[in-house]
Amino acid sequence: MRLILLGPPGAGKGTQAKMLTEKYQIPQISTGDILRQAVKDCTSIGQEAKSYMDRGVLVPDQVVIRVIQDRLGKPDCTRGYILDGFPRTVAQAEALGDTLARMGSTLDHVLSIKVEAEELVRRLSGRRTCRSCGEAYHLLYSAPRKDGVCDKCGAALYQRDDDKEETIKRRLQVYQSETAPLISYYQDRGLLREIAGQGEIGEIFERICRVLEK
Ligand code: AMP
């Protein structure tokens, strides 16, 4: 199954993608995670991406397209994958279409997860991540047992620079202007399925599974 999870930052794409990888045994491909790792490793892509990410704006299309083409060529993608955070512009969607056509492959579904703006800000500003193992927490919805410490590995939790209030606002604006047009792009191609993204994580997951199994 080849799937795109579309939705604003904070819609729960990463959380749902992780649950889907377990159910369907296919990898989650998050361009945000790949780029954050590249920044940490100080690779040339990481150095190029960092200033854009810190400002909450999109990394140039040609950089992310290269990243994704490289990732889709890996052997674990042969049975399918969940794209989380890619594509984010029409140019990226077109490049993805060309890459898949060259590989003789197509997309099965594009899921658009919808959440109201106020709830997105609440979710993003409470988000915390483990510096060591990457486990995700939320101060309101899934707090760690001990303040600031990862339940799984005991390392310190941190707030992503781009989850601070000013940058959150910028990221939501960027979503509206650059990424939201992909909803009609994929609707026109008959691939779009809408998912209500409010409520319990498990409930949202069930909604997604029902749509995928239809
Ligand atoms: P995310 O973890 O998906 O919220 O991504 C964090 C940041 O990485 C974004 O704010 C962008 O700066 C960058 N990024 C991730 N995916 C993309 C993409 N497909 N196109 C451009 N920039 C991206």
Residues whose N, C-alpha, C, O or C-beta is under 5 A from the ligand:
A	BS01	AMP	P9 T31 G32 D33 L35 Y52 M53 G56 V57 L58 V59 V64 G85 F86 P87 R88
